[in-house]
Amino acid sequence: MIKRKQRIPMRDLSTMSPEEREGVEKNKMNGELFNIFKVLANHPALVKRWTPFAGHILSKQTLPFRDRELLILRIGWLNQAEYEFAQHELIAKRGGVTEADIEKIKEGPAADFSPHEKALMQAADDLYNDSVVSDATWATLSKTYSTEQMMDVVFTIGQYNLVSWALNSFGVPLDDFLPGAQKK
């Protein structure tokens, strides 16, 4: 992964209005506010409007957990988004994705996956490279996915492509609990 220089500082939440602070703090997980939200706190109106969509993609969509995480990890890897990949590697492993799976995700569609999972990898590669899921990839995935699930494939990859761009461009530092984080 490429190390990025932090360009936008983490916001001191005590300098925010109570309403803005509450909007940012809604994103706490297990009582902790991740660095991505501390940086995004510099734009409270964006956080307020973006997080409902991000929440849908993360936890309310139609894809199985494993498939969602494979897509997120693949697009994070393609973008060399250290923060995104580290966060979702932990999430994926908690849900049963193995270290061997993680290594295969880095290889992409050529790795020893099932035909369905190869197609998931290819969908991420297709969108990353060509901004469209190829007909062959679409045909493979649509054998087992509904229309809603096909839409969620595209929006999942798109959402985490956007997040990867933001994380890389802003230089969001790894959270202290992530492997590779610089401890304070």
N, C-alpha and C positions, 0 to 999 in steps of 0.2 A: 504494500500500500504506500501511496505517496503521502508524506507528512505535509500538512498545510500550515501556513502561517495564520495565526489568529488575527483577523482584520476587524471584527466587531466584538467589543468587550461584552462580558456578561453584565447585565444590568443589575444594579443594586435595587432590589424590589422595594426597599424602604423609601425610595425617591418617587415612587409611583402613587397615583391616586388610589384610594381604596378599591374603586370599581375596576381600574386597570389591573391592579395587583390580584384581585379576586379572579379576573379572567385568565390570567397567566397561571395562577396557583391551582386552577381546576385541572391542570395537566399533571399534577403530582401523581406519582405511582409509589405505593407503599410509603407514603409520607415524604418522598424525595422528589425534588424538582430537578430534572435532568438538565445538563448544560445546554442542550438545544433550545429549551424553553427560556433559560436565562439569557441567551443571546436574542431569541425572538422577542423577548420582553421589550426590546428597543423599539418594537413596532406593535403596540397592544391591539390596534384595530385589525391588523393582519392576523394575529393569534386568534382573536375572537371569531373571525370569519373562516379561517383555514382549519382550525381544529375539529369542527364537526365533520368535515369531509375526511380528514385524516383518521378520525375515530371510526367512521364507517369502513374505510379501507382496512384498518387494523383489526377491527373486532365485530363488525356487523355485516360483512359481505357474505357471499354464497360459496366461496371456495373452501375446501378443507384446509385445516391449519397447515399441514405439511406442504401442500401445493402453494399456499400463500407465501410461506417462508422461503421456499425454493425460489420463487419469483423475486422476492425482495432481496435475498442474498445474491442472486445472479446479477440483478441490475446494480446493486451496490458494488459488486466486484468489478463489473464492466466499467463503472465510473471511478473505480479506485477510491471509493468513499469510506475511509477508515472508520469514521464514527458510525456510519450506517451499518457497515458490515459487522463491526464489533458488537453493537447493540443487538442486532438480529441473530447473530451467531449464538449469543446467550439465550435469547428467546426460543430459537429453533431447537437448541439442545435440550432445554427444559421440556419441550414438547416431543422429544424422541428422535430428532434429527441427529445422526451420528457424526463423529469426526470424519469418518470415511465419506459420508454424504457431503460434508463441507468441502472436502478436497475435490470431490467430483464436480461440485458446483463451480469451482474455480476453473475446471477443464471445460465446462459447458456441455453443449449437445453431443459432443464426441465421446463423453464419458459413458461408463457402463451403467446407464439408467434404464428403466423400463421405457417402452415406446412413448407412453404418456408423459413421463417425466423428461424424456429427451425433448418432446414437443414443448413442454413448459420452458426448458432452457432455451430452445430455439425461438420461442415467442419473445423472450427478453432480448435475445440477440437480434432478431428481426427488427423489433422496434428501436433498439439502440442504433442499429446500422442503417435502417431504411425507412423508419417512421411508419411502417405498416407490417402487420403480421402476414407472412406469406400464405398463399393459397394452400400449400401442402401442410403447413403448421396448423392453419385454421381447420382444415379437414380432419387432421388427427385429433385435435382437442375437441372438436364438435361431435365426435363419435360418442364421447362420454359426458360432455358438458352441455348444459342448457344455454339458452341465449343469455340469460342473466349472468351465468358463470363466465361465458365468453367475454361479456362486457367487463366483468370484474377482473379478468386476466389483464385486459388492456389498461383499465384504470389503476390496478395495483402497480403494474410496471411504470405507468406514467407518474403516479403519485411518488413512488420511491426514486424515480429518475429526478423529479423536481427536488425532492428532499436531498438527494445526493448532491445535486448542483449547489443548493443553498449551503449545505454543510461544508462542502469543499471551498466554495467562494468566501464564506464568512470565516472559515477556519475554526469551527467549533471544536474545542478541545475535548478529548475523551473524558468521560465521567470517571471519577476516582476508582470506582469498582470494576472498570473494564480492564482487561489485560492490555498492557502497553501504556497505560495512563501514567503520566508523570505525577508522582505523589508530591503533595505539598508539604 
